[in-house]
Amino acid sequence: MEESDRQQAPGKGGGMPRQLDAIQFARTSGVLDGSTDVALLERVAQECSAVPARIDWSIAGQVDAEGACWLELALAGSLMLQCQRCLEDVAVGVRSRSRFRLVQAGEEWGDQDLDDDTYEALELEGLLDVRTLIEDEVLLSLPAIALHDQCSPPGAGADADAAKPSPFAELGRLKQGKQ
């Protein structure tokens, strides 16, 4: 088994395990945190215009009074994406805190849980792929369209606007010529 595939023992400051027995982790109130190079998160890296970036993450497990197992995932970082208006790099902050109720595959859970938006159910069949969970949550925290607060499309400087007549002015001129 490769080092990256081994489950690491719950404890503060460990590296990112590739897989984790999430139920056992929650039952022992495990805590893991670290910082991951975005290049290891392939789908996130594809979205970035500049890959040298890191995502800080923290996973904490717990069991509530009813015996349900929970994971809380916190993410923080900054990624460089391409602005969809000016096509230059724009820094986009990643801040996310997600709560998951761990559900074994096939386990029944009440319909009242469907109405609560403060968490998501995470159905588990075997070990949890931690890297995929972190990658999914980073992608969900990104804006649908990355934009600077203020910028202009390429070639939309003051000189370009002055040289190009308004299409509505041209239409008005053509309309007047037909009368």
C-alpha positions in Angstrom: 0.0 0.0 0.0 1.4 3.4 -0.9 2.0 6.0 1.8 -0.6 8.4 0.4 -3.3 5.6 0.5 -2.8 4.7 4.2 -5.2 6.0 6.7 -3.5 8.2 9.2 -4.3 8.1 12.8 -6.5 10.9 14.0 -4.5 13.7 15.4 -3.8 17.4 14.9 -1.3 18.4 12.3 -1.3 15.2 10.2 -0.9 15.2 6.4 -3.9 14.6 4.1 -4.7 10.9 4.2 -5.9 9.6 0.8 -8.6 7.5 2.5 -10.1 7.7 6.0 -12.5 5.5 8.0 -14.8 8.4 8.6 -17.1 6.7 11.0 -14.3 5.6 13.3 -12.7 9.1 12.9 -15.9 10.7 14.1 -16.3 8.3 16.9 -12.9 9.1 18.2 -13.5 12.9 17.8 -10.5 12.9 15.4 -9.0 16.1 14.0 -6.8 16.5 11.0 -5.6 19.7 9.4 -3.0 20.6 6.8 -2.2 22.5 3.7 -2.4 21.0 0.2 -0.8 22.0 -3.0 -3.5 22.8 -5.6 -1.5 20.7 -8.2 -2.6 17.6 -6.2 -6.3 18.6 -6.7 -6.4 18.0 -10.5 -9.9 19.3 -11.2 -9.2 22.5 -9.1 -5.8 22.9 -10.9 -7.6 22.8 -14.3 -9.7 25.8 -13.2 -6.7 27.9 -12.1 -4.7 30.2 -14.3 -1.7 29.9 -12.0 -1.3 26.6 -10.2 1.3 27.5 -7.5 -1.3 27.8 -4.7 -2.2 26.1 -1.5 -5.5 25.2 0.2 -5.6 25.0 4.0 -8.0 22.5 5.3 -9.3 21.0 8.6 -11.5 18.0 9.2 -13.1 17.3 12.6 -15.2 14.4 13.6 -17.8 14.1 16.3 -20.8 12.1 17.5 -24.0 13.8 18.6 -26.3 12.9 21.5 -28.4 10.6 19.2 -25.3 8.7 18.2 -25.1 10.2 14.6 -21.5 10.7 13.3 -20.6 14.0 11.8 -17.6 15.6 9.9 -16.9 19.2 9.6 -14.6 20.4 6.8 -13.2 23.9 6.8 -11.2 25.3 3.8 -9.3 28.5 3.2 -7.0 29.8 0.5 -6.7 31.9 -2.6 -6.7 30.8 -6.2 -5.8 32.6 -9.4 -8.6 32.2 -11.9 -9.0 33.9 -15.3 -11.3 36.9 -15.2 -14.1 36.2 -17.8 -14.3 39.9 -18.7 -10.7 41.0 -19.2 -9.1 37.6 -19.4 -6.4 38.5 -16.9 -5.7 36.7 -13.6 -8.0 37.4 -10.7 -7.4 36.3 -7.1 -10.5 34.4 -5.8 -10.7 33.7 -2.1 -11.7 30.2 -1.0 -13.6 30.1 2.3 -15.8 27.2 3.1 -17.2 25.4 6.1 -19.3 22.3 5.4 -20.9 19.9 7.8 -21.7 16.3 6.8 -23.8 13.7 8.5 -22.2 10.4 7.9 -24.6 7.7 6.7 -23.6 4.1 6.0 -24.7 2.8 2.6 -28.3 1.5 2.9 -28.8 3.1 6.3 -32.2 4.7 6.8 -32.5 8.3 8.0 -35.5 10.4 8.7 -37.3 12.7 6.2 -37.0 15.6 8.7 -33.3 15.6 7.9 -34.1 16.6 4.3 -35.5 20.0 5.4 -32.3 21.0 7.2 -29.9 23.0 5.0 -27.2 23.3 7.6 -25.6 20.0 6.6 -25.4 17.4 3.9 -25.7 13.7 4.2 -22.6 11.8 3.1 -23.3 8.2 2.2 -20.3 6.0 2.8 -19.4 2.7 1.3 -16.1 1.8 2.9 -13.4 4.4 3.3 -13.9 8.1 2.6 -11.7 9.6 -0.2 -10.5 12.7 1.6 -8.8 14.3 -1.3 -11.9 14.0 -3.5 -14.1 15.5 -0.7 -11.7 18.5 -0.3 -11.5 18.9 -4.1 -15.3 18.8 -4.4 -15.8 21.4 -1.7 -13.2 23.7 -3.2 -14.9 23.5 -6.6 -18.3 24.2 -5.0 -16.9 27.3 -3.2 -15.6 28.9 -6.5 -17.8 31.5 -8.2 -19.6 30.4 -11.4 -17.9 33.2 -13.2 -14.6 34.8 -12.0 -14.6 38.6 -12.5 -12.6 41.5 -11.2 -14.7 44.1 -9.4 -13.9 46.6 -12.2 -12.2 45.8 -15.5 -12.9 46.1 -19.2 -12.9 43.5 -22.0 -9.7 43.3 -24.1 -9.4 46.1 -26.6 -12.2 48.2 -24.9 -10.0 51.2 -24.1 -11.2 54.8 -24.5 -9.6 55.0 -28.0 -11.4 52.0 -29.3 -14.8 53.4 -28.0 -14.2 56.8 -29.6 -13.2 55.4 -33.0 -16.2 53.0 -33.3 -19.6 54.6 -34.0 -22.6 53.4 -32.1 -24.6 50.8 -34.0 -27.8 52.6 -32.9 -26.5 55.9 -34.4 -25.8 54.1 -37.7 -29.3 52.6 -37.6 -30.8 56.1 -37.0 -28.8 57.6 -39.9 -30.0 54.8 -42.3 -33.5 55.2 -41.1 -33.5 59.0 -41.8 -32.0 58.4 -45.3 -35.0 56.3 -46.3 -37.6 58.9 -45.5 
